[in-house]
Amino acid sequence: MRVENAYIEAALCFLHEAGIASLNVRGVENSRNDPGAPSEGVTLTLEELHMPFRDVLRAHYECRFEKAGQGFVHFGDDYHMYIGVNTLCTGAIHNAIELGLFVEDFTSPCHSAN
């Protein structure tokens, strides 16, 4: 739970610092028929992203969280998280490190042209 919370807090911190107030859900794959899975294309505010982020980390379903031209949050295997924003978020980077996460410049393998 502590690790999940760190990932969620870090992602939301990057989005907040970058001025991104919401993300759209893309590429939903719900092979478990999880009733909590968001619908394709739905827009979620930062406040609404907590549980979907946690569910994707727990592999209840898969999806990407994106806002064309502004940013994204993608989750990969083994708790890899990819965050893309249009600004250097030094506060969010510091926060992620304080939470015990590793921050490095890396291209998301989930990145799609949006």
N, C-alpha and C positions, 0 to 999 in steps of 0.2 A: 504494500500500500504506500509506503514511504517513497519508493522509487517511482511508482505511477504518479503520485502527487507531484514529485519533482519534475517529471516530464511535462505534465499538464501545466504546472505553474510556469515553467520555462517557456513553453510554446505561447501561452497567453501573454506573458511579459513581452516577448518579441512582437507579437501582433499589436499589443497596446502601444508600445514605444514607436512602432512604425505607423500608428494612426489608422490601423485597420480595425473596423468595428464589427465586421461579419465576414464569413466565408461561405462559399457554396459547396455542396456535397456533390462529388463526381465519382463515377466508376464504382457504384455500389455493387458488391458481390456478397450476397447473403445466403450462402449454401446451407447454413444451419437454420434458416427461417426465423432468425431472431426477431421477435416482435418490436424490439427497441431500435432496430436499424432505421436510419433516416431514409427518406425517399430521395431518389436521384434529382438533383437540381435544387433541393430545398436550401434556403439561406438560413444560416444559424448565426446568432450574435455571439460575442465572446462569452457571455453568461450562459448560453445554451450549449457551448462546445465541451464543457467538462465531461459529461457522461459519454458522448460519442467518442471523444479522445480516449477515455478509459476503456470503452468497449472495443475499440480497434486495437489498443495495446494488448488486450486480453484475447484477441483473435475471435471475438464473437461474430464479426463481419469485417469486410474490408471496404475501404473507400478512401478517396483523397478529399482534402479540404482546400479549396482554391478560390481566389478572386482575381479574375483576369486582369493582368497588368499591375496588380498590387502586391500579391503575395500568396503563399501556400504553406500548408503543413501536411506532410506525408509521413506515414509510418511504414517502415520496412520490417524485415524479419529481425528477430533477436533484439528487440527494443532499439532499433535504429530509428531516429526521427530526423526528418529533413525539413528545415524551415527556410523559406525564401521570402525576403522582403526587399523593398527598394531603397533602404537606408541602412547605414551602419548603426546598429543598436548596441552601443557600448554598455549601457545600463543592463540590458537583457543578457548580454554576454557575461558580464560580471555576476549577475544573479544566477545564471545557469551553472557557472563554475562554483559559486557558493553552495548551490544545491547538490554538488558532487557530480555534475555531468561534464562530459568532455565536449568542447566546442571546437569544430574545425571547419574550414572551408571545403565544401564537397558538393558535387552536383547530385541532385536527387535522381535515382534510377527510375522513379515513378513519374518524373516530370513529363507533362503532356503540353502540347501547344494549345493554349487557351485563348 
